[in-house]
Amino acid sequence: MLKKLRYLAEYFIILSFYLPLRFMPWQLMRCTARGIGAVMNMLPGLRNLVRANIHAAMPELPPDEVNRIARSSFDHLIWNLLEYFWCIGNDKRIRRCCCVEEKSLELCQKTVREKKQFIFVTPHLGSWEVSGLMTPFYTGLRLAAIAKPVRNPYLNKLLNSGGRETTKGIRIIFSQGAIRASLQALREGWSIGTLIDQNTRLRDGGVFVDFFGLPVPSSTAPAVLQNYCNQKNIPCQIIFACSLRNSENKLVGRAWTLDKPFEEYSSPAEVLQELMKKSEDLIRKNPEQYLWMYRRFQYIPEDATPEQLSRYPWYAKRPGPKFYTKVKNSSSGTSDNGEIGA
């Protein structure tokens, strides 16, 4: 009973911010984002975490540049989040806030005409949430986006089934059991959208790959799904995509194919490494737009070198046996429960 009351209280608090946001003019929404970002930058815990991540990824940067990127990253994070909620279910606002690069749009539309599905892979860079809105809006694709459910059931309904799924062509797949649900969605003609830079335990189908010179665990799910489609003769293609804010404050969606045919990769890990390298290259060019609040460098592999050990941030640790359990049974990239992410 107490938990239900707490969930209701949280729901009404969020609702009191969410509803006014939906009626805000864009400029006021932008100013609100700047204010919240400035407050976040003053919180020691968040500030130290973000700076530690930036330094771990790019130790060559001087302290002043690290601080500048950190301050700006808070601003971009809140700006993108508020703009996403501002745009949900509103075609006019989606058109006002974002667009797709012409070359990328042609790639997507060509694939739609060929009746192929996409496995969209994107990092926590730019506005990954708005990417999910603009994809069906501009390309006509039906997109099943993988997301982690909110523990509060009332908020989960507001933000997911009552929020994202109000946009035509969007469907939410929750991370628990995501592999099975994704396979079913592909069979039904839906494309899949998943985030590439999340910590995934090896027992759940993760592998360590290089990211800014440090080994991090990530999911092989994109390659697993592509393999399945190839085996079942489902026309499908892995696409790396990202929506970055330009100098005119508009989000521009871009898409890239893999560097070579999928069949030429030796393993899911090789596919994943290429996707992570594409992510790193974009982050280096746009560090202010990356989600540095996430504990991306949390797990230290057993074979980390002394130089790598010296670069991991303060929160990093060597994972226990449960991190690796059943890894031999998960070599295909799936876990027993089909979960993506950790």
TAPEKA-V733335 format. One line per field, one symbol per residue. phi: phi as a letter, one per 40 degrees, with the letter a starting at -180 (. if undefined). psi: psi as a letter, one per 20 degrees, with the letter a starting at -180 (. if undefined). burial: 1 if it has 9 or more other ideal C-beta (glycine too) atoms within 8 Angstrom, else 0. A space follows every 10 residues. Layout:
phi = ???
psi = ???
burial = ???
This chain:
phi = .ccccccccc cccccccccc dcbccdcccc cccccccccc cccdcccccc cccccccbcc ccdccccccc ccccdcdcdc cccccccdgb dccccccaab ddcccccccc ccccfcbbbc baccbgbccc dcccccccbg ccbcccaccc dccccccccb ccbdcccdgb bbbcccgccc ccccccccgc cbbaccbbcb cccbgcbcbc afgbcbcbcc ddccccdccc ccfccaacbc babbccccgb cbcbabccca ddccccadcc cccccccccd dccccbccbc ccccccbcbb ccbccdccdc ccccccaccc dccbdgcccb ccgbbccgcb gb
psi = ghgghggggg ghghhhhggh hhjqqghhgg hgggghhhgh hiogggghgg hggghhgmii pqhhhghggg ghhgghghgh ghhghhipjn hghghhhrrp pgghgggghg hghjkqqqnp pqrmpcnhgh hhghghghij qppoppqpqp hohghggghe hifgiippjp qppqhokhgg hggggghjjq rppqphlqpp qhijjqqprp okjppqprpj gghggggggg hjkooqpppp qqoqpaijkp popqqqrqhr qhiiqhrhhh gghghhhggg ghghhlhijq niipmhkhpp rhkprhgghi hqrhiqrpqa hhhipjhhij hijqrhjkqp r.
burial = 0000001101 1001100100 1001010011 0111011101 1000011011 1111111100 1000011011 1111111111 1111111100 0011101111 1001101110 1100011111 1110111111 1111111110 1111111011 0101111111 0011101011 1111101110 1110110001 1111111111 1111111011 1001111111 1111111111 0001111111 1111100001 1111101100 0100100111 1111111111 0110011111 0111011011 0001000110 1110110010 0011001001 0011100111 10
